Each structure stands twice: as C-alpha cells, then as structure tokens.
Amino acid sequence: MILSVLGLPNGFRSHSDVFVNDKDFDIVCRNFAMLSIALQCQPNEAADIILHIWYSARISIKASRAISTYVLPLAEAVIPKMKDKSPTTVFSKTWEFGTKTLRLSLLKKQWQALVSNLAPLSAAASPKTESNRRAVMLAPTRQDHVDRAILTQPERHRQCTMRFRETGVLLPFSGDTRPHKVPNP
C-alpha cells in the first residue's frame, strides 16, 4: 500500500481511495497506528516511527509518546459512543486530517482490543517481552534452520541479520539500540 501511494506522480491531484484490509487483527492495529502517525506527524519523524512500529520489537520513548499522543486518543474517543451497542456491531469512524481522511470499521470488541493493544507498555515490561522474543528468535532448537537461512544470504548481510535477531531493533549495524527501551505495542 505504501509503495502504491508513493508511486503516484508528484503532480497527482485527483481523489483516491486506499483500502487496507487484513484478517490478522495485530496487523490491523499496526496499520491504523502507522497511518495515523503518517497523517499527523512530519514526514521524516513519521518515517522513523513507522519503520520501528513495523519492524522492531522495541521502540523509542519518542515513538511511544507519538502513539500515545496521536493514535491512542483517536481510538479511545470511539469507545464511549459504542457503550449501548452489541459486541458484534460494526462501528465505523472517520477522521479528517486536512484534505486527507482515515476511516476504520471494526466490531465493538475489536475497538476495545485496539485501545488495549495501543496502550503504552512501560519499559519495566521489557525484560519479560525481551525474554519471550529471544526464546523465539534465538531458540537453540531452531539454530540449524537459522544457520541454513543465513548461509543463503550475501556475506555482508549475515552479521546484520544476526544482530537484528539478537537485538530485535532494525538499525544500521553500528546503530545504538539503547534508546529503544519500550516494548512495541
């Protein structure tokens, strides 16, 4: 979707609709967060935050604040409007950002789950989430699988791949992971 939108010519001024749909609710939450950030933040700031929302297991405090400031309030404002609705009711909300709009349609229970998923996790939760992530990414039982996958990569990519598997943060090889303390919601 992002490549499709970026592929539009610079002079494109017509109306366009972009529909994003996914059966995996975690992906829906991430897409909502990324689009909300893209529509409200400066492009360079948004790009950095979106990159880490999509790829990294931990995000910076700045990115966590952006989610709390720009994304979470949008979803939280919908909850009171649905209090008398049944859990299986589809509720849609449209937000306007200048000339752009974002519309999200979810079941009542999904709106509640969206708010829960976007709620910031404290850095104190990081050791538990980090141990879970490491148990999956660096599982000794999967070492042979990892080694075979890395063997097919160009030599210059292998070290970077292993660093990403070890840290869970997508950065240039010498990038500092210390600012990325907050578990990615």
WOVEN-V616474 format. One record per pair of residues at least 24 apart in sequence whose C-alpha atoms are under 10 Angstrom apart, sorted by the first residue. I is the first residue (numbers start at 1). GAP is how many residues later the second one is. Records with the same first field share a line. If there is no record, write none. Layout:
I: GAP + GAP
This chain:
2: 33
15: 84 + 85
16: 84
17: 84 + 85
18: 84
19: 83 + 84 + 85
20: 84
21: 83
25: 81 + 85 + 88 + 89 + 92
26: 87 + 88 + 91 + 159
27: 27
28: 76 + 78 + 86
29: 81 + 82 + 84 + 85 + 86 + 88 + 89 + 156
30: 24 + 84 + 87 + 88 + 155
32: 39 + 43 + 70 + 71 + 72 + 82 + 86
33: 33 + 34 + 37 + 38 + 39 + 41 + 42 + 81 + 85 + 152
34: 33 + 37
35: 36 + 67
36: 30 + 31 + 34 + 35 + 36 + 38 + 59 + 61 + 65 + 66
37: 26 + 29 + 30 + 32 + 33 + 34
38: 32
39: 31 + 57 + 58 + 59 + 61 + 62 + 63
40: 26 + 30 + 31 + 57 + 58
41: 25 + 29
51: 118 + 119 + 120
52: 116 + 117 + 118 + 119 + 128 + 132
53: 131 + 132
54: 116 + 130
55: 109 + 113 + 114 + 115 + 116 + 129
56: 108 + 111 + 112 + 113 + 114 + 115 + 124 + 127 + 128
57: 69 + 72 + 73 + 76 + 107 + 108 + 110 + 111 + 112 + 113 + 123 + 124 + 125 + 126 + 127 + 128
58: 65 + 68 + 71 + 72 + 109 + 110 + 111 + 112 + 119 + 120 + 121 + 122 + 123 + 124 + 125 + 126 + 127
59: 64 + 109 + 110 + 111 + 118 + 119 + 120 + 121 + 122 + 123 + 124 + 125 + 126
60: 63 + 117 + 118 + 119 + 120 + 121 + 122 + 123 + 124
61: 59 + 61 + 62 + 118 + 119 + 120 + 121 + 122
62: 117 + 118 + 120
63: 117 + 119 + 121
64: 54 + 55 + 56 + 57 + 58 + 116 + 117 + 118 + 119 + 120 + 121
65: 55
67: 51 + 52 + 53 + 118
68: 50 + 51 + 52
71: 44 + 47 + 48
72: 42 + 43 + 44 + 45 + 46 + 47 + 48
73: 42 + 45 + 46
74: 41
75: 29 + 36 + 37 + 38 + 39 + 40 + 41 + 43
76: 35 + 36 + 38 + 39 + 40 + 42 + 43
77: 38
78: 30 + 33 + 34 + 37
79: 29 + 30 + 32 + 33 + 36
82: 25 + 26 + 27 + 29 + 30
83: 25
87: 24 + 25
116: 69
117: 67 + 68
118: 66 + 67
119: 66
120: 62 + 63 + 64 + 65
121: 61 + 62 + 63 + 64
122: 59 + 60 + 61
123: 57 + 58 + 59 + 60
124: 57 + 58 + 59
125: 56 + 57 + 58
126: 55 + 56 + 57 + 58
127: 54 + 56
128: 55
129: 53 + 54 + 55
130: 36 + 37 + 38 + 53
133: 32 + 33 + 34 + 35
134: 31 + 32 + 33 + 34
136: 29
137: 25 + 27 + 28 + 29 + 30 + 31
138: 24 + 27 + 28
